[in-house]
Amino acid sequence: RLELAAKPYVFEVEEYFSLYPEVNDEDRMAAMRVEAQLRRAAPQTAVTNKKKKESSIKPLDKDMRIIEN
């Protein structure tokens, strides 16, 4: 369960992996360590400003139209 819970923390897993006393799922841990390396090596993308929505009122989707009638 701990290895599953560590999935969002790939950078920490990579950093502290050598300190773990035991590993149950070697494949999962290896995948997390590789993911951390890939994320670190990937180029950073620029964050663009998103356009503000002009209206917060959205048209009703199909399910809401059925309920409204």
Predicted model as a PDB file, atoms N, CA, C, CB and O in Angstrom, pLDDT in the B-factor column:
MODEL        1                                                                  
ATOM      1  N   ARG A   1       0.827  -1.200   0.000  1.00 85.00           N  
ATOM      2  CA  ARG A   1       0.000   0.000   0.000  1.00 85.00           C  
ATOM      3  C   ARG A   1       0.860   1.248   0.000  1.00 85.00           C  
ATOM      4  CB  ARG A   1      -0.935   0.007   1.203  1.00 85.00           C  
ATOM      5  O   ARG A   1       0.506   2.239  -0.638  1.00 85.00           O  
ATOM      6  N   LEU A   2       1.972   1.221   0.695  1.00 85.00           N  
ATOM      7  CA  LEU A   2       2.841   2.394   0.737  1.00 85.00           C  
ATOM      8  C   LEU A   2       3.430   2.701  -0.640  1.00 85.00           C  
ATOM      9  CB  LEU A   2       3.964   2.182   1.753  1.00 85.00           C  
ATOM     10  O   LEU A   2       3.563   3.865  -1.020  1.00 85.00           O  
ATOM     11  N   GLU A   3       3.777   1.667  -1.371  1.00 87.00           N  
ATOM     12  CA  GLU A   3       4.334   1.890  -2.700  1.00 87.00           C  
ATOM     13  C   GLU A   3       3.287   2.478  -3.641  1.00 87.00           C  
ATOM     14  CB  GLU A   3       4.884   0.582  -3.273  1.00 87.00           C  
ATOM     15  O   GLU A   3       3.618   3.309  -4.487  1.00 87.00           O  
ATOM     16  N   LEU A   4       2.046   2.065  -3.507  1.00 87.00           N  
ATOM     17  CA  LEU A   4       0.970   2.657  -4.308  1.00 87.00           C  
ATOM     18  C   LEU A   4       0.744   4.111  -3.919  1.00 87.00           C  
ATOM     19  CB  LEU A   4      -0.332   1.858  -4.141  1.00 87.00           C  
ATOM     20  O   LEU A   4       0.522   4.962  -4.780  1.00 87.00           O  
ATOM     21  N   ALA A   5       0.799   4.392  -2.630  1.00 89.00           N  
ATOM     22  CA  ALA A   5       0.579   5.759  -2.154  1.00 89.00           C  
ATOM     23  C   ALA A   5       1.720   6.689  -2.546  1.00 89.00           C  
ATOM     24  CB  ALA A   5       0.407   5.765  -0.644  1.00 89.00           C  
ATOM     25  O   ALA A   5       1.532   7.905  -2.570  1.00 89.00           O  
ATOM     26  N   ALA A   6       2.887   6.154  -2.850  1.00 89.00           N  
ATOM     27  CA  ALA A   6       4.046   6.974  -3.204  1.00 89.00           C  
ATOM     28  C   ALA A   6       4.032   7.437  -4.653  1.00 89.00           C  
ATOM     29  CB  ALA A   6       5.308   6.206  -2.941  1.00 89.00           C  
ATOM     30  O   ALA A   6       4.878   8.239  -5.046  1.00 89.00           O  
ATOM     31  N   LYS A   7       3.101   6.955  -5.447  1.00 89.00           N  
ATOM     32  CA  LYS A   7       3.060   7.263  -6.877  1.00 89.00           C  
ATOM     33  C   LYS A   7       3.114   8.770  -7.184  1.00 89.00           C  
ATOM     34  CB  LYS A   7       1.806   6.675  -7.477  1.00 89.00           C  
ATOM     35  O   LYS A   7       3.837   9.148  -8.106  1.00 89.00           O  
ATOM     36  N   PRO A   8       2.406   9.640  -6.482  1.00 91.00           N  
ATOM     37  CA  PRO A   8       2.490  11.066  -6.800  1.00 91.00           C  
ATOM     38  C   PRO A   8       3.820  11.714  -6.392  1.00 91.00           C  
ATOM     39  CB  PRO A   8       1.360  11.792  -6.127  1.00 91.00           C  
ATOM     40  O   PRO A   8       4.077  12.867  -6.737  1.00 91.00           O  
ATOM     41  N   TYR A   9       4.647  10.993  -5.677  1.00 92.00           N  
ATOM     42  CA  TYR A   9       5.876  11.564  -5.138  1.00 92.00           C  
ATOM     43  C   TYR A   9       7.106  10.922  -5.765  1.00 92.00           C  
ATOM     44  CB  TYR A   9       5.917  11.401  -3.623  1.00 92.00           C  
ATOM     45  O   TYR A   9       7.995  10.451  -5.056  1.00 92.00           O  
ATOM     46  N   VAL A  10       7.156  10.902  -7.100  1.00 93.00           N  
ATOM     47  CA  VAL A  10       8.225  10.192  -7.786  1.00 93.00           C  
ATOM     48  C   VAL A  10       9.603  10.790  -7.507  1.00 93.00           C  
ATOM     49  CB  VAL A  10       7.965  10.191  -9.268  1.00 93.00           C  
ATOM     50  O   VAL A  10      10.592  10.059  -7.456  1.00 93.00           O  
ATOM     51  N   PHE A  11       9.680  12.109  -7.325  1.00 93.00           N  
ATOM     52  CA  PHE A  11      10.971  12.731  -7.054  1.00 93.00           C  
ATOM     53  C   PHE A  11      11.515  12.301  -5.689  1.00 93.00           C  
ATOM     54  CB  PHE A  11      10.849  14.256  -7.117  1.00 93.00           C  
ATOM     55  O   PHE A  11      12.713  12.061  -5.535  1.00 93.00           O  
ATOM     56  N   GLU A  12      10.631  12.210  -4.717  1.00 94.00           N  
ATOM     57  CA  GLU A  12      11.048  11.774  -3.391  1.00 94.00           C  
ATOM     58  C   GLU A  12      11.433  10.298  -3.391  1.00 94.00           C  
ATOM     59  CB  GLU A  12       9.936  12.027  -2.377  1.00 94.00           C  
ATOM     60  O   GLU A  12      12.383   9.900  -2.716  1.00 94.00           O  
ATOM     61  N   VAL A  13      10.698   9.489  -4.145  1.00 93.00           N  
ATOM     62  CA  VAL A  13      11.023   8.064  -4.244  1.00 93.00           C  
ATOM     63  C   VAL A  13      12.428   7.911  -4.827  1.00 93.00           C  
ATOM     64  CB  VAL A  13       9.973   7.308  -5.123  1.00 93.00           C  
ATOM     65  O   VAL A  13      13.240   7.135  -4.322  1.00 93.00           O  
ATOM     66  N   GLU A  14      12.702   8.655  -5.887  1.00 93.00           N  
ATOM     67  CA  GLU A  14      14.021   8.566  -6.514  1.00 93.00           C  
ATOM     68  C   GLU A  14      15.123   9.005  -5.546  1.00 93.00           C  
ATOM     69  CB  GLU A  14      14.063   9.425  -7.787  1.00 93.00           C  
ATOM     70  O   GLU A  14      16.183   8.382  -5.470  1.00 93.00           O  
ATOM     71  N   GLU A  15      14.860  10.070  -4.821  1.00 93.00           N  
ATOM     72  CA  GLU A  15      15.877  10.615  -3.910  1.00 93.00           C  
ATOM     73  C   GLU A  15      16.172   9.680  -2.740  1.00 93.00           C  
ATOM     74  CB  GLU A  15      15.427  11.967  -3.379  1.00 93.00           C  
ATOM     75  O   GLU A  15      17.333   9.504  -2.371  1.00 93.00           O  
ATOM     76  N   TYR A  16      15.148   9.085  -2.156  1.00 93.00           N  
ATOM     77  CA  TYR A  16      15.318   8.291  -0.934  1.00 93.00           C  
ATOM     78  C   TYR A  16      15.302   6.782  -1.160  1.00 93.00           C  
ATOM     79  CB  TYR A  16      14.245   8.646   0.039  1.00 93.00           C  
ATOM     80  O   TYR A  16      15.289   6.014  -0.198  1.00 93.00           O  
ATOM     81  N   PHE A  17      15.303   6.352  -2.414  1.00 93.00           N  
ATOM     82  CA  PHE A  17      15.179   4.922  -2.706  1.00 93.00           C  
ATOM     83  C   PHE A  17      16.273   4.095  -2.033  1.00 93.00           C  
ATOM     84  CB  PHE A  17      15.219   4.694  -4.207  1.00 93.00           C  
ATOM     85  O   PHE A  17      16.008   2.994  -1.550  1.00 93.00           O  
ATOM     86  N   SER A  18      17.468   4.605  -1.998  1.00 92.00           N  
ATOM     87  CA  SER A  18      18.570   3.828  -1.415  1.00 92.00           C  
ATOM     88  C   SER A  18      18.409   3.628   0.087  1.00 92.00           C  
ATOM     89  CB  SER A  18      19.895   4.513  -1.694  1.00 92.00           C  
ATOM     90  O   SER A  18      19.076   2.772   0.669  1.00 92.00           O  
ATOM     91  N   LEU A  19      17.539   4.400   0.719  1.00 93.00           N  
ATOM     92  CA  LEU A  19      17.322   4.284   2.160  1.00 93.00           C  
ATOM     93  C   LEU A  19      16.198   3.319   2.529  1.00 93.00           C  
ATOM     94  CB  LEU A  19      17.021   5.636   2.733  1.00 93.00           C  
ATOM     95  O   LEU A  19      16.015   3.010   3.706  1.00 93.00           O  
ATOM     96  N   TYR A  20      15.446   2.842   1.544  1.00 91.00           N  
ATOM     97  CA  TYR A  20      14.335   1.943   1.828  1.00 91.00           C  
ATOM     98  C   TYR A  20      14.863   0.591   2.312  1.00 91.00           C  
ATOM     99  CB  TYR A  20      13.448   1.763   0.575  1.00 91.00           C  
ATOM    100  O   TYR A  20      15.728   0.002   1.663  1.00 91.00           O  
ATOM    101  N   PRO A  21      14.362   0.098   3.427  1.00 92.00           N  
ATOM    102  CA  PRO A  21      14.858  -1.182   3.940  1.00 92.00           C  
ATOM    103  C   PRO A  21      14.389  -2.383   3.121  1.00 92.00           C  
ATOM    104  CB  PRO A  21      14.423  -1.356   5.371  1.00 92.00           C  
ATOM    105  O   PRO A  21      15.076  -3.403   3.068  1.00 92.00           O  
ATOM    106  N   GLU A  22      13.219  -2.265   2.479  1.00 92.00           N  
ATOM    107  CA  GLU A  22      12.670  -3.385   1.719  1.00 92.00           C  
ATOM    108  C   GLU A  22      11.754  -2.841   0.629  1.00 92.00           C  
ATOM    109  CB  GLU A  22      11.901  -4.373   2.648  1.00 92.00           C  
ATOM    110  O   GLU A  22      11.070  -1.835   0.824  1.00 92.00           O  
ATOM    111  N   VAL A  23      11.747  -3.505  -0.504  1.00 92.00           N  
ATOM    112  CA  VAL A  23      10.878  -3.121  -1.615  1.00 92.00           C  
ATOM    113  C   VAL A  23      10.096  -4.354  -2.037  1.00 92.00           C  
ATOM    114  CB  VAL A  23      11.700  -2.527  -2.817  1.00 92.00           C  
ATOM    115  O   VAL A  23      10.685  -5.391  -2.342  1.00 92.00           O  
ATOM    116  N   ASN A  24       8.781  -4.246  -2.056  1.00 92.00           N  
ATOM    117  CA  ASN A  24       7.928  -5.381  -2.427  1.00 92.00           C  
ATOM    118  C   ASN A  24       7.698  -5.462  -3.930  1.00 92.00           C  
ATOM    119  CB  ASN A  24       6.591  -5.284  -1.713  1.00 92.00           C  
ATOM    120  O   ASN A  24       7.682  -6.554  -4.497  1.00 92.00           O  
ATOM    121  N   ASP A  25       7.522  -4.325  -4.573  1.00 91.00           N  
ATOM    122  CA  ASP A  25       7.220  -4.306  -6.003  1.00 91.00           C  
ATOM    123  C   ASP A  25       8.355  -3.589  -6.738  1.00 91.00           C  
ATOM    124  CB  ASP A  25       5.846  -3.607  -6.279  1.00 91.00           C  
ATOM    125  O   ASP A  25       8.303  -2.376  -6.945  1.00 91.00           O  
ATOM    126  N   GLU A  26       9.363  -4.341  -7.122  1.00 92.00           N  
ATOM    127  CA  GLU A  26      10.544  -3.777  -7.787  1.00 92.00           C  
ATOM    128  C   GLU A  26      10.171  -3.072  -9.090  1.00 92.00           C  
ATOM    129  CB  GLU A  26      11.572  -4.879  -8.068  1.00 92.00           C  
ATOM    130  O   GLU A  26      10.711  -2.007  -9.392  1.00 92.00           O  
ATOM    131  N   ASP A  27       9.260  -3.651  -9.856  1.00 93.00           N  
ATOM    132  CA  ASP A  27       8.872  -3.059 -11.135  1.00 93.00           C  
ATOM    133  C   ASP A  27       8.216  -1.701 -10.949  1.00 93.00           C  
ATOM    134  CB  ASP A  27       7.929  -3.988 -11.882  1.00 93.00           C  
ATOM    135  O   ASP A  27       8.531  -0.756 -11.672  1.00 93.00           O  
ATOM    136  N   ARG A  28       7.314  -1.597  -9.995  1.00 93.00           N  
ATOM    137  CA  ARG A  28       6.627  -0.327  -9.742  1.00 93.00           C  
ATOM    138  C   ARG A  28       7.612   0.745  -9.285  1.00 93.00           C  
ATOM    139  CB  ARG A  28       5.523  -0.513  -8.688  1.00 93.00           C  
ATOM    140  O   ARG A  28       7.550   1.888  -9.738  1.00 93.00           O  
ATOM    141  N   MET A  29       8.509   0.374  -8.398  1.00 94.00           N  
ATOM    142  CA  MET A  29       9.488   1.339  -7.891  1.00 94.00           C  
ATOM    143  C   MET A  29      10.445   1.778  -9.001  1.00 94.00           C  
ATOM    144  CB  MET A  29      10.281   0.733  -6.715  1.00 94.00           C  
ATOM    145  O   MET A  29      10.818   2.949  -9.073  1.00 94.00           O  
ATOM    146  N   ALA A  30      10.834   0.854  -9.851  1.00 94.00           N  
ATOM    147  CA  ALA A  30      11.702   1.198 -10.979  1.00 94.00           C  
ATOM    148  C   ALA A  30      10.978   2.146 -11.934  1.00 94.00           C  
ATOM    149  CB  ALA A  30      12.154  -0.080 -11.729  1.00 94.00           C  
ATOM    150  O   ALA A  30      11.575   3.090 -12.450  1.00 94.00           O  
ATOM    151  N   ALA A  31       9.699   1.892 -12.162  1.00 94.00           N  
ATOM    152  CA  ALA A  31       8.911   2.756 -13.039  1.00 94.00           C  
ATOM    153  C   ALA A  31       8.802   4.166 -12.468  1.00 94.00           C  
ATOM    154  CB  ALA A  31       7.514   2.166 -13.252  1.00 94.00           C  
ATOM    155  O   ALA A  31       8.878   5.142 -13.214  1.00 94.00           O  
ATOM    156  N   MET A  32       8.627   4.282 -11.157  1.00 94.00           N  
ATOM    157  CA  MET A  32       8.543   5.609 -10.536  1.00 94.00           C  
ATOM    158  C   MET A  32       9.877   6.341 -10.636  1.00 94.00           C  
ATOM    159  CB  MET A  32       8.116   5.488  -9.062  1.00 94.00           C  
ATOM    160  O   MET A  32       9.906   7.550 -10.869  1.00 94.00           O  
ATOM    161  N   ARG A  33      10.972   5.622 -10.461  1.00 94.00           N  
ATOM    162  CA  ARG A  33      12.285   6.251 -10.553  1.00 94.00           C  
ATOM    163  C   ARG A  33      12.569   6.713 -11.977  1.00 94.00           C  
ATOM    164  CB  ARG A  33      13.374   5.284 -10.084  1.00 94.00           C  
ATOM    165  O   ARG A  33      13.137   7.787 -12.178  1.00 94.00           O  
ATOM    166  N   VAL A  34      12.180   5.917 -12.963  1.00 95.00           N  
ATOM    167  CA  VAL A  34      12.358   6.308 -14.363  1.00 95.00           C  
ATOM    168  C   VAL A  34      11.483   7.513 -14.689  1.00 95.00           C  
ATOM    169  CB  VAL A  34      12.024   5.132 -15.306  1.00 95.00           C  
ATOM    170  O   VAL A  34      11.916   8.426 -15.393  1.00 95.00           O  
ATOM    171  N   GLU A  35      10.247   7.517 -14.175  1.00 94.00           N  
ATOM    172  CA  GLU A  35       9.357   8.656 -14.413  1.00 94.00           C  
ATOM    173  C   GLU A  35       9.958   9.936 -13.848  1.00 94.00           C  
ATOM    174  CB  GLU A  35       7.974   8.402 -13.790  1.00 94.00           C  
ATOM    175  O   GLU A  35       9.874  10.986 -14.485  1.00 94.00           O  
ATOM    176  N   ALA A  36      10.555   9.867 -12.680  1.00 93.00           N  
ATOM    177  CA  ALA A  36      11.195  11.044 -12.088  1.00 93.00           C  
ATOM    178  C   ALA A  36      12.337  11.531 -12.968  1.00 93.00           C  
ATOM    179  CB  ALA A  36      11.712  10.727 -10.674  1.00 93.00           C  
ATOM    180  O   ALA A  36      12.494  12.735 -13.169  1.00 93.00           O  
ATOM    181  N   GLN A  37      13.131  10.614 -13.490  1.00 93.00           N  
ATOM    182  CA  GLN A  37      14.237  11.002 -14.362  1.00 93.00           C  
ATOM    183  C   GLN A  37      13.724  11.629 -15.651  1.00 93.00           C  
ATOM    184  CB  GLN A  37      15.115   9.792 -14.681  1.00 93.00           C  
ATOM    185  O   GLN A  37      14.289  12.612 -16.131  1.00 93.00           O  
ATOM    186  N   LEU A  38      12.656  11.068 -16.215  1.00 93.00           N  
ATOM    187  CA  LEU A  38      12.084  11.623 -17.444  1.00 93.00           C  
ATOM    188  C   LEU A  38      11.499  13.007 -17.209  1.00 93.00           C  
ATOM    189  CB  LEU A  38      11.009  10.693 -17.997  1.00 93.00           C  
ATOM    190  O   LEU A  38      11.677  13.906 -18.031  1.00 93.00           O  
ATOM    191  N   ARG A  39      10.809  13.181 -16.101  1.00 92.00           N  
ATOM    192  CA  ARG A  39      10.244  14.502 -15.790  1.00 92.00           C  
ATOM    193  C   ARG A  39      11.338  15.538 -15.599  1.00 92.00           C  
ATOM    194  CB  ARG A  39       9.372  14.432 -14.535  1.00 92.00           C  
ATOM    195  O   ARG A  39      11.214  16.680 -16.043  1.00 92.00           O  
ATOM    196  N   ARG A  40      12.405  15.130 -14.937  1.00 90.00           N  
ATOM    197  CA  ARG A  40      13.501  16.059 -14.683  1.00 90.00           C  
ATOM    198  C   ARG A  40      14.203  16.437 -15.987  1.00 90.00           C  
ATOM    199  CB  ARG A  40      14.507  15.445 -13.694  1.00 90.00           C  
ATOM    200  O   ARG A  40      14.659  17.572 -16.130  1.00 90.00           O  
ATOM    201  N   ALA A  41      14.298  15.515 -16.934  1.00 91.00           N  
ATOM    202  CA  ALA A  41      14.987  15.755 -18.196  1.00 91.00           C  
ATOM    203  C   ALA A  41      14.110  16.454 -19.236  1.00 91.00           C  
ATOM    204  CB  ALA A  41      15.484  14.451 -18.754  1.00 91.00           C  
ATOM    205  O   ALA A  41      14.628  17.016 -20.201  1.00 91.00           O  
ATOM    206  N   ALA A  42      12.820  16.425 -19.052  1.00 85.00           N  
ATOM    207  CA  ALA A  42      11.898  17.028 -20.025  1.00 85.00           C  
ATOM    208  C   ALA A  42      12.035  18.545 -20.006  1.00 85.00           C  
ATOM    209  CB  ALA A  42      10.434  16.618 -19.725  1.00 85.00           C  
ATOM    210  O   ALA A  42      12.218  19.141 -18.944  1.00 85.00           O  
ATOM    211  N   PRO A  43      11.946  19.168 -21.174  1.00 82.00           N  
ATOM    212  CA  PRO A  43      12.020  20.631 -21.212  1.00 82.00           C  
ATOM    213  C   PRO A  43      10.805  21.257 -20.534  1.00 82.00           C  
ATOM    214  CB  PRO A  43      12.127  21.127 -22.663  1.00 82.00           C  
ATOM    215  O   PRO A  43       9.686  20.754 -20.637  1.00 82.00           O  
ATOM    216  N   GLN A  44      11.046  22.338 -19.856  1.00 78.00           N  
ATOM    217  CA  GLN A  44       9.953  23.045 -19.184  1.00 78.00           C  
ATOM    218  C   GLN A  44       9.156  23.812 -20.231  1.00 78.00           C  
ATOM    219  CB  GLN A  44      10.494  24.010 -18.076  1.00 78.00           C  
ATOM    220  O   GLN A  44       9.738  24.467 -21.096  1.00 78.00           O  
ATOM    221  N   THR A  45       7.850  23.738 -20.159  1.00 76.00           N  
ATOM    222  CA  THR A  45       6.999  24.461 -21.100  1.00 76.00           C  
ATOM    223  C   THR A  45       6.529  25.750 -20.463  1.00 76.00           C  
ATOM    224  CB  THR A  45       5.795  23.600 -21.539  1.00 76.00           C  
ATOM    225  O   THR A  45       6.300  25.814 -19.255  1.00 76.00           O  
ATOM    226  N   ALA A  46       6.388  26.763 -21.275  1.00 66.00           N  
ATOM    227  CA  ALA A  46       5.933  28.054 -20.780  1.00 66.00           C  
ATOM    228  C   ALA A  46       4.436  27.980 -20.494  1.00 66.00           C  
ATOM    229  CB  ALA A  46       6.247  29.182 -21.800  1.00 66.00           C  
ATOM    230  O   ALA A  46       3.677  27.375 -21.251  1.00 66.00           O  
ATOM    231  N   VAL A  47       4.032  28.592 -19.411  1.00 62.00           N  
ATOM    232  CA  VAL A  47       2.621  28.628 -19.052  1.00 62.00           C  
ATOM    233  C   VAL A  47       2.007  29.845 -19.733  1.00 62.00           C  
ATOM    234  CB  VAL A  47       2.420  28.680 -17.492  1.00 62.00           C  
ATOM    235  O   VAL A  47       2.468  30.972 -19.551  1.00 62.00           O  
ATOM    236  N   THR A  48       0.974  29.606 -20.512  1.00 61.00           N  
ATOM    237  CA  THR A  48       0.319  30.702 -21.203  1.00 61.00           C  
ATOM    238  C   THR A  48      -0.879  31.167 -20.397  1.00 61.00           C  
ATOM    239  CB  THR A  48      -0.108  30.282 -22.620  1.00 61.00           C  
ATOM    240  O   THR A  48      -1.506  30.390 -19.677  1.00 61.00           O  
ATOM    241  N   ASN A  49      -1.178  32.424 -20.527  1.00 60.00           N  
ATOM    242  CA  ASN A  49      -2.352  32.965 -19.840  1.00 60.00           C  
ATOM    243  C   ASN A  49      -3.604  32.494 -20.559  1.00 60.00           C  
ATOM    244  CB  ASN A  49      -2.304  34.520 -19.777  1.00 60.00           C  
ATOM    245  O   ASN A  49      -3.738  32.646 -21.774  1.00 60.00           O  
ATOM    246  N   LYS A  50      -4.490  31.936 -19.810  1.00 60.00           N  
ATOM    247  CA  LYS A  50      -5.741  31.471 -20.387  1.00 60.00           C  
ATOM    248  C   LYS A  50      -6.723  32.633 -20.444  1.00 60.00           C  
ATOM    249  CB  LYS A  50      -6.326  30.290 -19.570  1.00 60.00           C  
ATOM    250  O   LYS A  50      -6.753  33.488 -19.560  1.00 60.00           O  
ATOM    251  N   LYS A  51      -7.522  32.644 -21.499  1.00 60.00           N  
ATOM    252  CA  LYS A  51      -8.526  33.687 -21.629  1.00 60.00           C  
ATOM    253  C   LYS A  51      -9.586  33.502 -20.560  1.00 60.00           C  
ATOM    254  CB  LYS A  51      -9.159  33.674 -23.032  1.00 60.00           C  
ATOM    255  O   LYS A  51     -10.015  32.386 -20.268  1.00 60.00           O  
ATOM    256  N   LYS A  52      -9.995  34.610 -19.990  1.00 58.00           N  
ATOM    257  CA  LYS A  52     -11.072  34.547 -19.004  1.00 58.00           C  
ATOM    258  C   LYS A  52     -12.377  34.261 -19.721  1.00 58.00           C  
ATOM    259  CB  LYS A  52     -11.168  35.866 -18.187  1.00 58.00           C  
ATOM    260  O   LYS A  52     -12.627  34.765 -20.816  1.00 58.00           O  
ATOM    261  N   LYS A  53     -13.183  33.467 -19.105  1.00 55.00           N  
ATOM    262  CA  LYS A  53     -14.484  33.168 -19.686  1.00 55.00           C  
ATOM    263  C   LYS A  53     -15.370  34.389 -19.567  1.00 55.00           C  
ATOM    264  CB  LYS A  53     -15.136  31.947 -19.001  1.00 55.00           C  
ATOM    265  O   LYS A  53     -15.435  35.033 -18.520  1.00 55.00           O  
ATOM    266  N   GLU A  54     -16.044  34.691 -20.645  1.00 59.00           N  
ATOM    267  CA  GLU A  54     -16.899  35.869 -20.659  1.00 59.00           C  
ATOM    268  C   GLU A  54     -18.138  35.682 -19.799  1.00 59.00           C  
ATOM    269  CB  GLU A  54     -17.303  36.202 -22.076  1.00 59.00           C  
ATOM    270  O   GLU A  54     -18.635  36.632 -19.194  1.00 59.00           O  
ATOM    271  N   SER A  55     -18.618  34.488 -19.750  1.00 59.00           N  
ATOM    272  CA  SER A  55     -19.828  34.228 -18.999  1.00 59.00           C  
ATOM    273  C   SER A  55     -19.668  32.932 -18.225  1.00 59.00           C  
ATOM    274  CB  SER A  55     -21.052  34.164 -19.930  1.00 59.00           C  
ATOM    275  O   SER A  55     -19.118  31.955 -18.733  1.00 59.00           O  
ATOM    276  N   SER A  56     -20.146  32.933 -17.009  1.00 64.00           N  
ATOM    277  CA  SER A  56     -20.067  31.706 -16.224  1.00 64.00           C  
ATOM    278  C   SER A  56     -21.275  30.811 -16.470  1.00 64.00           C  
ATOM    279  CB  SER A  56     -19.954  32.034 -14.741  1.00 64.00           C  
ATOM    280  O   SER A  56     -21.329  29.683 -15.979  1.00 64.00           O  
ATOM    281  N   ILE A  57     -22.239  31.314 -17.228  1.00 65.00           N  
ATOM    282  CA  ILE A  57     -23.429  30.523 -17.544  1.00 65.00           C  
ATOM    283  C   ILE A  57     -23.127  29.684 -18.771  1.00 65.00           C  
ATOM    284  CB  ILE A  57     -24.678  31.433 -17.782  1.00 65.00           C  
ATOM    285  O   ILE A  57     -22.789  30.205 -19.833  1.00 65.00           O  
ATOM    286  N   LYS A  58     -23.255  28.391 -18.607  1.00 68.00           N  
ATOM    287  CA  LYS A  58     -22.990  27.473 -19.705  1.00 68.00           C  
ATOM    288  C   LYS A  58     -24.311  26.910 -20.203  1.00 68.00           C  
ATOM    289  CB  LYS A  58     -22.032  26.335 -19.266  1.00 68.00           C  
ATOM    290  O   LYS A  58     -25.274  26.800 -19.445  1.00 68.00           O  
ATOM    291  N   PRO A  59     -24.351  26.553 -21.485  1.00 67.00           N  
ATOM    292  CA  PRO A  59     -25.574  25.899 -21.974  1.00 67.00           C  
ATOM    293  C   PRO A  59     -25.748  24.559 -21.273  1.00 67.00           C  
ATOM    294  CB  PRO A  59     -25.526  25.704 -23.520  1.00 67.00           C  
ATOM    295  O   PRO A  59     -24.774  23.893 -20.924  1.00 67.00           O  
ATOM    296  N   LEU A  60     -26.988  24.182 -21.077  1.00 62.00           N  
ATOM    297  CA  LEU A  60     -27.267  22.923 -20.394  1.00 62.00           C  
ATOM    298  C   LEU A  60     -26.875  21.753 -21.282  1.00 62.00           C  
ATOM    299  CB  LEU A  60     -28.754  22.830 -20.004  1.00 62.00           C  
ATOM    300  O   LEU A  60     -27.135  21.753 -22.486  1.00 62.00           O  
ATOM    301  N   ASP A  61     -26.249  20.760 -20.672  1.00 65.00           N  
ATOM    302  CA  ASP A  61     -25.933  19.563 -21.439  1.00 65.00           C  
ATOM    303  C   ASP A  61     -27.195  18.712 -21.563  1.00 65.00           C  
ATOM    304  CB  ASP A  61     -24.776  18.755 -20.771  1.00 65.00           C  
ATOM    305  O   ASP A  61     -28.232  19.019 -20.976  1.00 65.00           O  
ATOM    306  N   LYS A  62     -27.083  17.668 -22.316  1.00 63.00           N  
ATOM    307  CA  LYS A  62     -28.241  16.824 -22.633  1.00 63.00           C  
ATOM    308  C   LYS A  62     -28.937  16.305 -21.373  1.00 63.00           C  
ATOM    309  CB  LYS A  62     -27.807  15.645 -23.503  1.00 63.00           C  
ATOM    310  O   LYS A  62     -30.166  16.316 -21.295  1.00 63.00           O  
ATOM    311  N   ASP A  63     -28.158  15.849 -20.383  1.00 62.00           N  
ATOM    312  CA  ASP A  63     -28.747  15.298 -19.168  1.00 62.00           C  
ATOM    313  C   ASP A  63     -29.518  16.351 -18.386  1.00 62.00           C  
ATOM    314  CB  ASP A  63     -27.669  14.694 -18.291  1.00 62.00           C  
ATOM    315  O   ASP A  63     -30.586  16.061 -17.846  1.00 62.00           O  
ATOM    316  N   MET A  64     -29.001  17.543 -18.321  1.00 57.00           N  
ATOM    317  CA  MET A  64     -29.679  18.607 -17.577  1.00 57.00           C  
ATOM    318  C   MET A  64     -30.948  19.056 -18.273  1.00 57.00           C  
ATOM    319  CB  MET A  64     -28.751  19.795 -17.387  1.00 57.00           C  
ATOM    320  O   MET A  64     -31.917  19.423 -17.608  1.00 57.00           O  
ATOM    321  N   ARG A  65     -30.964  19.035 -19.610  1.00 56.00           N  
ATOM    322  CA  ARG A  65     -32.174  19.427 -20.328  1.00 56.00           C  
ATOM    323  C   ARG A  65     -33.281  18.419 -20.055  1.00 56.00           C  
ATOM    324  CB  ARG A  65     -31.902  19.539 -21.847  1.00 56.00           C  
ATOM    325  O   ARG A  65     -34.446  18.801 -19.943  1.00 56.00           O  
ATOM    326  N   ILE A  66     -32.941  17.149 -19.947  1.00 55.00           N  
ATOM    327  CA  ILE A  66     -33.934  16.119 -19.685  1.00 55.00           C  
ATOM    328  C   ILE A  66     -34.520  16.323 -18.283  1.00 55.00           C  
ATOM    329  CB  ILE A  66     -33.308  14.704 -19.825  1.00 55.00           C  
ATOM    330  O   ILE A  66     -35.732  16.219 -18.096  1.00 55.00           O  
ATOM    331  N   ILE A  67     -33.672  16.608 -17.313  1.00 53.00           N  
ATOM    332  CA  ILE A  67     -34.136  16.795 -15.928  1.00 53.00           C  
ATOM    333  C   ILE A  67     -34.975  18.056 -15.810  1.00 53.00           C  
ATOM    334  CB  ILE A  67     -32.941  16.865 -14.955  1.00 53.00           C  
ATOM    335  O   ILE A  67     -35.952  18.071 -15.061  1.00 53.00           O  
ATOM    336  N   GLU A  68     -34.621  19.111 -16.529  1.00 51.00           N  
ATOM    337  CA  GLU A  68     -35.315  20.374 -16.422  1.00 51.00           C  
ATOM    338  C   GLU A  68     -36.750  20.285 -16.952  1.00 51.00           C  
ATOM    339  CB  GLU A  68     -34.550  21.443 -17.165  1.00 51.00           C  
ATOM    340  O   GLU A  68     -37.637  20.957 -16.427  1.00 51.00           O  
ATOM    341  N   ASN A  69     -36.989  19.477 -17.971  1.00 48.00           N  
ATOM    342  CA  ASN A  69     -38.329  19.381 -18.565  1.00 48.00           C  
ATOM    343  C   ASN A  69     -39.252  18.654 -17.709  1.00 48.00           C  
ATOM    344  CB  ASN A  69     -38.292  18.732 -19.882  1.00 48.00           C  
ATOM    345  O   ASN A  69     -40.419  18.485 -18.062  1.00 48.00           O  
TER     346      ASN A  69                                                      
ENDMDL                                                                          
END                                                                             
